[in-house]
Amino acid sequence: MLKQVATVLTDNIEQIVRRWVAELRSSARTEVHNQMLSAEIVDSMKGVLANIASAIAEGAAPGDETVPISLISARDPDARSSAVRLRGTRPLAGPLQVALEASKASGKLRHDQGYEVHEVIYEYVRLRQVIWDTLRASELTENPALSLDLPRYVDRLLDEIMMSAVESFHDASIRDLEKRAIRDPLTELYNKEYFQQRLHEELRRALRYNQPLTLAMLDMDRLKEINDTYGHQTGDAVIIAVTRAVCDICRQADIPCRYGGDEFAVILPETIKSQAVVFAERVQRAIARLTIVIGPIDARGKIPRDGMPDETTAGAKSTPLTLPAPSLSIGLASFPEDGRNPETLIARADAALYRAKREGRNKVSF
């Protein structure tokens, strides 16, 4: 019986998926399927269906579920030996595991493409309905098992597949929320709020273990001139390039953050001031060697909003724009000599930073 079900599904995969797509696109419940049912999604669902069919043929069962013995026809010559094997819990493996992994990837893909969770669930609800319509239309209709045991077993498999996708979607959503809560969207550095939290934590650790700590405040010199001349998109590209250069100098234990528009903060655990000066000078040398290539640009010398020149200026100026990175002024403050709490340490590092600005920029002050 199970092999018959598997055969019906295998023979009708294309038909099932075509009907599934058509029903999703005709539904008034969501607009997203009209725009985002890509070939990748359709091919992925075909693969899931093929593995579900293989899992049914093997009598695979998820978790602690078992295949109902009554599903196996007594007229099947292999029925009695199969029934004995199916009494216990069957491990999650083989094609069922492949289908579950594919549905996990599907859930994350839906999240990355901007789906809502109810749209993910709706896809599997419709899939279940199309599968059962296909089975009922086959010669299996006359078999009494189709009305009781078989639906319970197949539905259990489909539930596992759906839950795998939904859980993956949910996990991706949580990770995205956590990232957005602590990361700056442009640079992907830690944001100011998380910086303050981590500075408290690192200072407590330094106090507990009697270790040094230095805070570096970095500010880009004359970024406003770049923004005014070339536009804010160019300014953003410069900020990203400088961010990468700073991160390349940081150790794994260091905590680089975006403190403001063109200002950065780097927490340097277990670092005395003389070591922090070496760090700051290495950052400045890296920035001095940095060349930033930006383009294409329009006739005004600015990057268009969509990244491409508009029709009136396309071709008027198509060479990439090459800019030197703006220099960095850096202020340092260390625990315990400059302050024993976060507020004092930030104030001292800020004061040193603005002293470096007053002294002509591109300086390290402490």
FIGULO-358279 format. One record per residue (C-alpha): x, y, z. Coordinates in Angstrom, 3 decimals, padded with zeros to 6 digits. Each point is the difference from the previous one (the first is absolute). Layout:
FIGULO-358279
         X         Y         Z
         X         Y         Z
...
//
This chain:
FIGULO-358279
         X         Y         Z
   000.000   000.000   000.000
   002.765   002.448   000.940
   001.875  -000.739  -003.205
  -003.179   000.645  -001.986
  -000.397   003.399   001.659
   003.647   000.799  -000.709
  -000.440  -000.963  -003.650
  -003.056   002.230  -000.411
   001.870   002.946   001.488
   003.127  -000.623  -002.066
  -001.971  -000.273  -003.233
  -001.886   003.230   000.694
   002.698   002.332   001.386
  -000.133   002.373  -002.960
  -003.805   000.112   000.080
  -000.086   000.540   003.776
   002.496   002.856  -000.150
  -001.731   001.683  -002.955
  -003.330  -000.093   001.803
   001.625   001.140   003.244
   001.516   003.031  -001.739
  -003.286   000.812  -001.771
  -001.990  -000.139   003.240
   002.500   002.155   001.873
  -000.070   002.618  -002.727
  -003.770   000.063  -000.177
  -000.466   000.359   003.749
  -001.271   003.247   001.464
   001.815  -000.751   003.276
   003.354   001.367  -001.128
   001.552   002.005  -002.795
   003.544  -001.231   000.436
  -000.435  -003.226  -001.976
  -000.894   001.952  -003.115
   003.424   001.603   000.060
   002.409  -002.330   001.767
  -000.669  -003.591  -001.046
   003.348  -000.339  -001.720
   001.336  -003.023  -001.875
   002.233  -000.649   003.026
  -003.033  -000.348   002.277
  -001.886  -002.212  -002.460
   003.002  -002.297  -000.559
   000.565  -000.202   003.755
  -003.601  -001.141   000.538
   000.386  -002.656  -002.702
   003.031  -001.326   001.877
  -001.908  -000.029   003.301
  -002.869  -001.948  -001.604
   002.384  -002.532  -001.540
   001.582  -000.653   003.393
  -003.379  -000.223   001.743
  -001.014  -002.645  -002.537
   003.230  -001.925   000.657
  -000.524   000.284   003.761
  -003.538  -001.385  -000.332
   001.275  -002.889  -002.127
   002.443  -000.869   002.800
  -002.622   000.444   002.720
   002.097   002.655   001.692
  -001.553   001.637   003.054
   001.036   003.250   001.710
   000.849   000.153   003.672
  -001.730  -002.636   002.111
  -002.752  -000.649  -002.508
  -000.462  -003.440  -001.496
  -001.616  -001.048  -003.230
  -003.420  -001.535   000.756
   000.219  -003.754  -000.522
  -003.414  -000.023  -001.666
   001.437   001.930  -002.914
   001.893  -003.057  -001.135
  -002.208  -002.338  -001.963
  -000.143  -003.578   001.255
   000.064  -001.062  -003.620
   003.461   001.542  -000.382
   002.523  -002.874   000.192
   002.362   002.233   001.924
  -002.705   001.275   002.349
   000.756  -002.070   003.067
   003.724   000.672   000.103
  -000.599   003.695  -000.764
  -002.535   000.273   002.818
   002.503  -001.262   002.538
   002.592   002.538  -001.107
  -002.468   002.869   000.199
  -001.164  -000.604   003.553
   002.861   001.933   001.584
   001.124   003.551  -000.428
   001.708   000.547  -003.312
   002.956   002.400  -000.073
  -000.282   003.225  -001.919
   002.260  -000.638  -002.968
   000.194  -000.498  -003.730
  -002.395   001.858  -002.317
  -002.110   001.334   002.872
   003.039   001.702   001.491
   000.855   001.446  -003.429
  -003.556   001.345  -000.325
   000.188   001.579   003.449
   003.333   001.651  -000.787
  -001.433   001.322  -003.273
  -003.010   001.432   001.841
   002.349   001.691   002.490
   001.833   001.641  -002.878
  -003.384   000.971  -001.448
  -001.047   001.665   003.255
   003.155   002.107   000.145
  -000.342   000.873  -003.683
  -003.573   001.203   000.574
   001.202   002.202   002.846
   002.819   001.472  -002.090
  -002.460   000.726  -002.817
  -002.351   001.938   002.265
  -002.831  -002.501   000.529
  -002.238   000.103   003.068
  -000.271  -003.136   002.122
  -003.687  -000.503  -000.859
   000.992  -000.130  -003.673
   002.468  -002.796   000.718
  -002.668  -001.970   001.880
  -002.524   000.623  -002.754
   002.340  -001.551  -002.575
   000.074  -003.272   001.912
  -003.724   000.044   000.694
  -000.657   000.263  -003.728
   002.605  -002.665  -000.753
  -001.717  -002.427   002.357
  -003.355   000.629  -001.663
   001.407  -000.527  -003.494
   001.732  -003.232   001.064
  -003.198  -001.430   001.450
  -002.021   001.002  -003.035
   002.572  -001.839  -002.124
  -000.130  -003.139   002.147
  -003.802  -000.044   000.066
  -000.099   000.279  -003.782
   002.203  -003.085  -000.361
  -000.964  -003.660   000.173
   000.748   000.093   003.729
  -003.446   001.512   000.546
  -001.601  -003.388   000.449
   002.423  -001.088   002.708
  -001.548   000.397   003.493
   003.401   000.861   001.465
  -000.155   003.300  -001.849
  -002.798   001.178   002.259
   001.755  -000.540   003.338
   003.547  -001.276   000.467
   001.652   001.361  -003.103
  -001.107   003.638   000.535
   001.279  -000.143   003.575
   003.405  -001.228  -001.107
   000.442   002.263  -003.039
  -001.285   003.030   001.901
   002.604  -000.675   002.679
   002.729   000.112  -002.613
  -001.375   003.204  -001.515
  -000.315   001.571   003.457
   003.686  -000.673   000.635
   000.949   001.548  -003.318
  -002.105   003.101   000.672
   001.281   000.414   003.561
   003.584  -000.298  -001.210
  -000.564   002.902  -002.418
  -001.868   002.129   002.563
   002.605  -000.567   002.722
   002.782   000.918  -002.424
  -001.930   003.136  -001.022
  -000.515   000.908   003.667
   003.682  -000.555   000.862
   001.062   002.208  -002.907
  -002.441   002.696   001.164
   001.354  -000.102   003.550
   003.597   000.194  -001.198
  -000.899   002.928  -002.232
  -001.713   001.842   002.863
   002.943  -000.626   002.308
   002.416   001.237  -002.637
  -002.017   003.134  -000.686
  -000.219   000.686   003.750
   003.775   000.156   000.439
   001.423   000.720  -003.482
   000.295   003.183  -002.013
  -001.775  -000.667  -003.333
   002.592   001.768  -002.180
   003.283  -001.314   001.383
  -001.291  -003.089   001.869
   002.142   001.079   002.930
  -001.517  -000.062   003.470
  -002.189   003.060   000.590
   000.329   002.638   002.713
  -002.454  -001.673   002.385
   001.824  -003.325  -000.172
   003.350   001.788   000.345
  -001.138   001.493   003.292
  -001.166  -003.395   001.239
   003.271  -001.675  -000.948
   002.109   002.779   001.490
  -001.750  -000.565   003.344
   000.639  -003.739  -000.268
   003.649   000.357  -000.991
   000.684   002.510   002.776
  -001.518  -002.367   002.573
   002.217  -002.769  -001.340
   003.060   002.271   000.137
  -000.821   000.925   003.603
  -000.554  -003.607   001.022
   003.234  -001.301  -001.480
   002.099   003.156   000.472
   000.650   000.322  -003.727
   000.527   003.129  -002.113
  -002.468   001.218  -002.619
   000.178   002.855  -002.501
  -002.770   001.728  -001.883
   000.790   001.487  -003.421
  -002.302   002.617  -001.544
   000.578   000.520  -003.731
  -001.440   002.793  -002.146
   000.333   000.368  -003.772
   001.499   003.328  -001.043
  -001.913   002.087  -002.561
  -002.620  -002.589  -000.940
  -002.466   002.888  -000.331
   002.017   001.319  -002.955
  -000.387  -003.340  -001.771
  -003.734  -000.046   000.691
  -000.411   003.567  -001.267
   002.080  -000.609  -003.125
  -001.011  -003.504  -001.058
  -003.195  -000.742   001.898
  -000.896  -002.085   003.041
   000.109  -003.296  -001.859
   003.664   000.637  -000.698
   000.433   000.944   003.658
  -001.622  -003.274   001.046
   002.344  -001.950  -002.293
   002.968   001.769   001.608
  -001.289  -000.838   003.498
  -000.328  -003.678  -000.959
   003.531  -000.095  -001.442
   001.470   001.641   003.117
  -001.980  -002.404   002.193
   001.548  -002.997  -001.737
   003.487   001.437   000.340
  -000.490   000.595   003.733
  -001.408  -003.506   000.524
   003.004  -001.514  -001.778
   002.272   001.492   002.672
  -002.190  -001.095   002.936
   000.759  -003.173   001.902
  -002.694  -002.603   000.504
  -000.488   001.200   003.590
  -000.392   003.661  -001.003
  -003.495   001.468  -000.322
  -000.396   002.511  -002.850
  -003.215   002.046   000.017
  -001.588   002.838  -001.956
  -000.492   002.744   002.552
  -001.540   002.632  -002.277
  -000.090   001.190  -003.598
   003.732  -000.039  -000.763
   001.220  -000.890   003.487
   001.068  -003.437   001.175
   000.868  -001.485   003.365
   002.239  -003.013   000.564
   000.182  -001.721   003.387
   003.461  -001.519   000.448
  -000.055  -002.531   002.867
   003.264  -000.857   001.790
   001.703   002.934  -001.712
   002.134   002.664   001.675
   000.246   003.478  -001.490
   003.348  -000.510  -001.718
  -001.387  -003.074  -001.752
  -003.099   001.961  -000.993
   002.227   002.682  -001.553
   001.580  -002.709  -002.175
  -003.486  -001.160  -000.990
  -001.092   003.557  -000.869
   003.088   000.667  -002.105
  -000.475  -003.266  -001.884
  -003.583   001.033  -000.767
   001.150   003.379  -001.301
   002.630  -001.598  -002.243
  -002.590  -002.422  -001.386
  -002.380   002.875  -000.762
   002.806   002.015  -001.642
   000.604  -002.905  -002.424
  -003.685  -000.379  -000.752
  -001.357   000.962  -003.422
  -003.754  -000.054  -000.505
  -001.390  -000.622  -003.489
  -003.615   001.038  -000.457
  -002.213   000.053  -003.078
  -001.695   000.401  -002.324
  -000.699   003.688   000.602
  -002.252   002.475  -001.759
   000.833   003.318  -001.668
  -000.066   001.755   003.376
   002.720  -002.327   001.315
  -002.388  -001.766   002.386
  -001.240  -003.581   000.308
  -003.676  -000.176  -001.048
  -002.455  -001.337   002.565
  -000.518  -003.287  -001.825
   003.709  -000.435  -000.654
  -000.303   000.725  -003.750
   000.200   003.279  -001.953
  -003.356   001.402  -001.102
  -000.940   000.158  -003.683
   000.971   003.646  -000.394
   003.497  -000.464   001.395
   000.847  -003.594  -000.900
   003.226  -000.038  -001.971
   000.802   003.582   000.872
   002.344  -001.161   002.733
   000.405  -003.740   000.341
   003.522  -000.392   001.390
   000.185  -001.216   003.597
   000.718   002.546   002.697
   003.207  -000.655   001.943
   000.364   001.625   003.404
   002.618  -000.172   002.739
  -001.561  -000.918   003.319
  -000.352   002.886   002.449
   002.470  -000.099   002.860
  -000.969  -000.935   003.558
   000.422   001.957   003.193
   000.211  -002.337   002.997
  -000.412   000.573   003.716
   000.983  -002.550   002.646
  -000.984  -000.471   003.638
   001.087  -002.899   002.192
  -001.240  -001.797   003.090
   000.878   000.528   002.797
   002.121   003.164  -000.365
  -002.496   002.066  -002.047
  -003.223  -001.267   001.542
  -001.543  -002.875   001.895
  -003.532   000.166  -001.431
  -001.400   000.085  -003.560
  -001.195   003.612   000.109
   003.373   001.365   001.062
   001.892  -002.135  -002.477
  -002.190   001.137  -002.911
   000.309   003.653   001.049
   003.811  -000.239   000.207
   000.283  -001.785  -003.365
  -002.308   002.604  -001.596
   002.072   002.833   001.459
   003.168  -001.574  -001.402
  -001.676  -000.417  -003.391
  -000.975   003.658  -000.253
   003.484   000.985   001.153
   001.355  -001.967  -002.971
  -002.418   001.894  -002.265
   001.141   003.372   001.378
   003.649  -000.945  -000.479
  -000.464  -000.407  -003.737
  -001.853  -003.314  -000.495
   001.470  -003.382  -000.914
   001.500  -000.160   003.493
  -000.042  -002.453   002.921
  -000.672   001.705   003.309
  -000.177  -001.389   003.547
//
